[in-house]
Amino acid sequence: MKPNDALLFERGPASETHSRILVMHFYGSMDAGGAGRMAVAEMLRALPNERVATFDSDQFLDYRSHRPIMTVRDWVSEEMVTHEIAIDRVRDDLGNPILLLHGPEPDAKWEAFARIVADFVKEAGVEISVSFHGIPSSVPHTRATPVHVQATDASLIPPQPKMAGSLQFPAPASSFVQRRLAERGVNGIALLAAVPFYMAESGYPAGSSALLSSLSDFADLSLPVGNLELGAAQDQGTIEQLIEANPEIMATITSLEEHYDAWSPGESSFSLNSFGTQTPLGHTPQQDKDIGDVIERYLANLSQSETVSDDQSSVDDQSVEMAEEDPLTAALKRVHLRATDPEAVRAMTPRHRADSGDDASLHVEEHTTDETDPNEEADSGETGAI
């Protein structure tokens, strides 16, 4: 740690803690379905926790991207809540300590931030880091949520299909921190939950539950998933009602199910890399073309069924109309809008929405903060790395 780094954070009462694992998630980067954010929120809600360190928001956050939340009652400003990045120590149901790094994605000083985290990791005796992510994918909500693994070392990769080629992408802060930790001898894995592309901008508790279950299996922990599974079951019923009222959506879901089952016959696991890759013999599976055709047909039908809008209508009017519809139909309409008009507004909420950080309210009726474009996944069925 450099001398000035000590001015960038404040130690908490549990700063002398020990833990063999660091779990991290930053909201504001890609997280389809709010999978990672809700998983962290559930850990903080359901498990005993104590503050290890709090980072100086003035140094790491752009307040224009993470605006404080002001509460006004009867014209009186009563409360203001600011965003913060913190490390907490939580204990699972068996008492195992876990370091949990969470909050908004830092806007500045990533190197200094990574150094501070690395020093806490060293002091606590952390052996591995784990990050949570939701990835929009061509998977149906009616099947178990697949979780793929990306790692800083090949020895940490479980049995799963190899990638068809290398990828380059703008790294989120969690990947940046994990890379820096690996350079100091602490390897890490990224757990990637496959979220149905049509649920990418809505809360998807099934993805969060899958992340916590995967972490429990990987690190031999006992983590809470009951509330998330209950939320997933409730959302399942809501989604089914929406689908039954829309034959085009029902046909799309059926094709996604067939595609999923073709790739994982009789298996409970499913590879995120299975879409858009080649078979061991080097042939592109026929299902890839089929699922692309299904989505194209759906978008075409959606376009034909929509009435011709007034030439004077604005993009804002379209966004308001979508907001008043059920979230599943609105999400699919946004896919169509972006496919036909690349310059259209990409989301009804900004990338860093000013909220209180209360993730308990994320469910199928509300939108997450991410500006992930499900159309990018829908067209090819591919999923990306983190």
C-alpha positions in Angstrom: 0.0 0.0 0.0 1.3 3.4 -0.9 1.4 6.1 1.8 -1.6 8.1 0.4 -3.7 4.9 0.1 -4.4 5.0 3.8 -6.4 8.2 3.2 -8.8 6.5 0.8 -10.6 4.3 3.2 -11.6 3.9 6.8 -11.2 0.7 8.8 -14.3 -0.8 10.6 -14.7 -2.8 13.8 -14.0 -6.1 11.9 -10.9 -4.9 10.1 -8.7 -7.6 11.8 -10.9 -10.4 10.6 -9.7 -13.6 8.8 -11.3 -15.3 5.9 -10.2 -17.7 3.1 -12.6 -16.2 0.5 -13.4 -12.8 -0.9 -16.7 -12.4 -2.7 -17.3 -9.2 -4.8 -19.9 -7.5 -6.9 -20.2 -3.9 -8.1 -23.5 -2.6 -9.4 -23.3 -0.4 -12.5 -21.5 -2.9 -14.7 -23.2 -5.6 -16.7 -25.4 -7.8 -14.5 -28.4 -9.2 -16.4 -31.4 -9.7 -14.3 -29.7 -8.1 -11.3 -28.4 -11.6 -10.6 -25.2 -10.5 -8.8 -26.7 -7.6 -7.0 -29.6 -9.5 -5.5 -27.2 -12.3 -4.5 -25.1 -9.8 -2.5 -28.2 -8.1 -1.1 -29.5 -11.5 0.1 -26.2 -12.3 1.8 -26.2 -8.9 3.6 -29.9 -9.3 4.6 -29.9 -12.9 5.8 -26.4 -13.3 7.3 -24.8 -11.6 10.3 -22.3 -9.0 9.1 -19.9 -6.4 10.4 -18.0 -3.6 8.6 -14.3 -4.3 7.7 -13.7 -1.1 5.7 -15.5 1.8 4.0 -14.0 3.5 1.0 -14.0 7.3 0.5 -16.8 8.0 -1.9 -15.3 11.4 -2.8 -12.2 9.6 -4.1 -13.7 6.7 -6.0 -17.2 7.8 -7.1 -18.6 10.3 -9.6 -21.6 11.7 -7.9 -23.2 12.6 -11.2 -23.3 8.9 -12.0 -24.2 7.8 -8.4 -26.4 10.6 -7.2 -27.4 10.6 -3.5 -31.0 9.7 -2.8 -33.0 12.5 -1.3 -36.3 11.9 0.7 -38.8 14.8 0.8 -42.0 14.7 2.8 -44.4 17.6 3.0 -41.9 19.8 1.1 -39.2 19.1 3.7 -35.9 17.4 2.9 -35.7 14.8 5.6 -33.1 12.4 4.6 -30.2 11.9 2.1 -28.5 8.5 1.5 -25.2 8.4 -0.4 -23.7 5.5 -2.2 -20.6 3.7 -0.7 -18.2 1.0 -1.5 -17.5 -1.3 1.5 -16.0 -4.6 2.6 -18.1 -6.4 5.2 -17.5 -9.7 6.9 -20.5 -12.0 6.8 -20.8 -15.5 8.3 -22.6 -18.3 6.5 -25.1 -20.5 8.3 -22.3 -22.6 9.6 -20.3 -19.6 10.9 -17.7 -19.5 8.2 -16.4 -16.0 7.7 -16.6 -14.4 4.2 -15.3 -11.0 3.1 -17.9 -9.3 0.9 -16.8 -6.4 -1.3 -19.8 -4.5 -2.6 -21.3 -1.2 -3.7 -21.2 0.8 -6.9 -18.5 0.2 -9.5 -15.6 2.7 -8.8 -15.4 5.5 -11.3 -11.8 6.4 -10.6 -8.5 5.3 -9.1 -8.8 1.6 -9.9 -5.2 0.9 -9.3 -5.3 2.4 -5.8 -8.6 0.6 -5.1 -7.1 -2.7 -6.1 -4.0 -2.1 -4.0 -6.1 -1.5 -0.9 -8.3 -4.5 -1.5 -5.1 -6.6 -2.1 -3.7 -5.5 1.3 -7.0 -6.4 3.1 -6.9 -9.8 1.3 -3.3 -10.4 2.5 -4.1 -9.4 6.1 -7.2 -11.7 6.2 -5.5 -14.7 4.7 -7.8 -14.9 1.6 -7.0 -17.8 -0.7 -9.4 -17.1 -3.5 -11.7 -14.4 -4.8 -15.2 -14.9 -6.4 -17.2 -12.4 -8.4 -20.9 -12.6 -9.4 -22.3 -11.7 -12.8 -25.6 -12.1 -14.8 -25.1 -12.7 -18.5 -28.0 -12.3 -21.0 -28.4 -15.6 -22.9 -30.7 -17.6 -25.1 -31.9 -19.8 -22.3 -35.5 -20.2 -21.2 -36.8 -19.3 -17.8 -38.4 -22.7 -17.5 -35.1 -24.5 -17.1 -32.5 -24.5 -14.3 -30.3 -21.4 -14.5 -26.9 -22.5 -15.9 -23.8 -21.1 -14.2 -20.5 -20.9 -16.1 -17.0 -20.4 -14.6 -14.3 -18.0 -15.8 -11.0 -18.0 -13.8 -7.6 -16.4 -13.6 -6.0 -19.9 -13.6 -6.9 -22.9 -15.7 -6.7 -25.2 -12.7 -9.8 -23.6 -11.3 -12.0 -24.3 -14.4 -14.4 -27.2 -13.8 -15.3 -29.6 -16.6 -17.1 -27.5 -19.2 -16.9 -27.0 -23.0 -13.9 -25.0 -24.2 -14.3 -21.6 -25.7 -14.4 -21.5 -29.5 -11.8 -18.6 -29.5 -10.4 -15.8 -27.4 -12.4 -12.7 -26.4 -11.5 -9.1 -25.8 -13.8 -6.8 -23.9 -13.8 -3.7 -21.7 -13.2 -5.2 -18.2 -15.5 -4.4 -15.3 -13.9 -3.4 -12.0 -14.4 -6.8 -10.5 -12.3 -8.4 -13.3 -9.7 -5.7 -12.9 -9.4 -6.3 -9.2 -9.3 -10.1 -9.7 -6.5 -9.7 -12.2 -4.5 -7.6 -9.8 -5.1 -10.0 -7.0 -3.9 -12.9 -9.2 -0.7 -11.0 -9.9 -0.1 -11.1 -6.1 -0.8 -14.8 -5.8 -4.6 -14.8 -5.0 -6.4 -16.4 -7.9 -10.1 -15.8 -8.6 -13.2 -17.1 -10.4 -16.1 -15.3 -12.0 -19.5 -17.1 -11.7 -21.6 -16.3 -14.7 -25.3 -16.9 -14.4 -27.2 -17.3 -17.7 -30.2 -15.1 -17.6 -32.9 -15.3 -20.3 -32.3 -12.4 -22.7 -36.0 -11.3 -22.3 -35.5 -11.0 -18.5 -32.1 -9.2 -18.7 -33.6 -5.8 -17.7 -35.9 -7.2 -15.0 -35.0 -8.6 -11.6 -34.4 -12.4 -12.0 -34.1 -14.1 -8.6 -33.5 -17.5 -10.2 -30.2 -16.2 -11.4 -29.2 -14.9 -8.0 -30.2 -18.2 -6.4 -28.1 -20.1 -8.9 -25.0 -17.9 -8.1 -25.3 -18.5 -4.4 -25.8 -22.2 -4.8 -22.8 -22.4 -7.1 -20.7 -20.5 -4.6 -21.9 -22.8 -1.8 -20.9 -25.9 -3.8 -17.5 -24.4 -4.9 -16.4 -23.2 -1.4 -18.3 -25.6 0.8 -20.4 -22.9 2.3 -24.0 -22.7 3.6 -25.6 -19.6 2.0 -29.2 -18.4 2.1 -31.3 -19.0 -1.1 -34.8 -19.6 0.4 -36.1 -16.1 -0.3 -34.6 -16.0 -3.7 -36.1 -19.3 -4.6 -39.5 -18.1 -3.3 -39.1 -14.9 -5.4 -38.2 -17.1 -8.4 -41.3 -19.2 -8.0 -43.5 -16.1 -7.7 -41.9 -14.6 -10.8 -42.3 -17.9 -12.6 -46.1 -17.7 -12.2 -46.1 -14.1 -13.3 -44.1 -14.8 -16.4 -46.3 -17.8 -17.3 -49.4 -15.6 -17.2 -47.7 -13.0 -19.5 -46.6 -15.7 -21.9 -50.0 -17.4 -22.1 -51.5 -14.1 -23.3 -49.0 -13.7 -26.1 -48.7 -16.6 -28.6 -45.6 -15.1 -30.2 -43.7 -15.1 -26.9 -45.0 -18.6 -26.2 -43.6 -19.9 -29.5 -40.2 -18.3 -28.8 -40.0 -19.8 -25.3 -40.9 -23.3 -26.7 -38.0 -23.0 -29.2 -35.6 -21.9 -26.5 -36.6 -24.9 -24.5 -36.0 -27.2 -27.4 -32.6 -25.6 -28.0 -31.7 -25.9 -24.3 -32.7 -29.6 -24.1 -30.8 -30.4 -27.3 -27.6 -29.1 -25.8 -28.1 -30.7 -22.3 -30.2 -33.9 -22.7 -30.8 -35.4 -19.3 -28.3 -33.1 -17.6 -28.9 -30.5 -14.9 -26.0 -28.3 -16.0 -25.8 -26.2 -19.1 -22.9 -24.4 -20.7 -23.1 -20.7 -21.5 -20.6 -21.4 -24.3 -22.9 -23.8 -26.1 -24.4 -21.0 -28.1 -22.6 -19.8 -31.1 -19.7 -22.4 -30.8 -18.7 -25.4 -32.8 -19.1 -29.0 -32.0 -16.0 -31.1 -31.4 -16.2 -32.0 -35.1 -16.1 -28.4 -36.1 -19.7 -28.1 -37.4 -22.0 -25.4 -36.2 -25.1 -27.0 -34.7 -28.3 -26.6 -36.6 -30.0 -25.4 -33.5 -28.0 -22.1 -33.6 -29.6 -21.2 -36.9 -33.0 -22.4 -35.8 -33.0 -20.2 -32.6 -31.8 -17.2 -34.6 -34.7 -17.7 -37.0 -37.2 -18.0 -34.2 -36.1 -14.7 -32.7 -36.1 -13.0 -36.1 -39.6 -14.3 -36.8 -40.8 -13.1 -33.4 -39.4 -9.6 -34.0 -40.9 -9.6 -37.5 -44.3 -10.6 -36.1 -44.0 -8.1 -33.4 -43.3 -5.4 -36.0 -46.3 -6.4 -38.1 -48.7 -6.5 -35.1 -47.7 -3.0 -33.9 -49.8 -0.2 -35.2 -48.1 2.5 -37.3 -47.3 5.3 -34.9 -47.9 9.0 -35.6 -44.9 10.6 -37.3 -45.0 13.3 -34.6 -44.5 10.7 -31.8 -41.2 11.0 -29.9 -38.9 8.3 -28.5 -40.0 9.5 -25.0 -43.6 8.6 -25.8 -42.5 5.1 -26.9 -40.6 4.7 -23.6 -43.7 5.7 -21.6 -45.8 3.3 -23.4 -43.4 0.5 -22.7 -43.2 1.4 -19.1 -47.0 1.0 -18.8 -46.9 -2.5 -20.4 -46.0 -5.7 -18.6 -42.2 -5.9 -18.2 -41.8 -9.1 -20.4 -43.6 -7.6 -23.4 -41.8 -4.3 -22.8 -38.4 -6.0 -22.7 -39.1 -7.8 -26.0 -40.3 -4.6 -27.6 -37.1 -2.9 -26.6 -35.2 -5.7 -28.3 -37.2 -4.9 -31.4 -36.8 -1.2 -31.1 -33.0 -1.5 -30.9 -32.9 -3.9 -33.8 -34.8 -1.5 -36.0 -33.4 1.8 -34.7 -29.8 1.6 -33.3 -30.0 5.3 -32.4 -33.1 4.7 -30.2 -32.9 5.3 -26.5 -31.3 2.1 -25.1 -33.1 2.0 -21.8 -35.7 3.8 -19.7 -33.2 4.1 -16.8 -29.7 5.4 -16.8 -26.6 3.2 -16.5 -26.1 4.3 -12.9 -29.6 4.9 -11.6 -29.8 6.9 -8.4 -31.3 4.5 -6.0 -30.9 3.6 -2.4 -29.1 0.4 -3.1 -32.0 -1.6 -1.6 -32.0 -4.7 -3.8 -34.9 -6.4 -2.0 -37.2 -4.6 -4.3 -35.8 -6.0 -7.5 -38.2 -8.4 -9.1 -40.0 -9.1 -12.3 -42.1 -5.9 -12.1 -39.1 -3.5 -11.9 -36.0 -2.8 -14.0 -32.4 -3.1 -12.9 -29.8 -0.4 -13.3 -27.8 -2.1 -16.1 -27.9 -1.0 -19.7 -27.3 -4.4 -21.1 -28.6 -4.9 -24.6 -30.4 -8.3 -24.7 -30.6 -8.0 -28.5 -26.8 -8.5 -28.7 -27.3 -11.9 -27.2 -30.6 -12.7 -28.8 -29.4 -12.5 -32.4 -26.6 -15.0 -32.0 -27.4 -16.8 -28.8 -23.8 -16.2 -27.7 -22.7 -15.2 -24.2 -19.7 -13.2 -23.3 -16.9 -13.5 -20.7 -16.3 -11.1 -17.9 
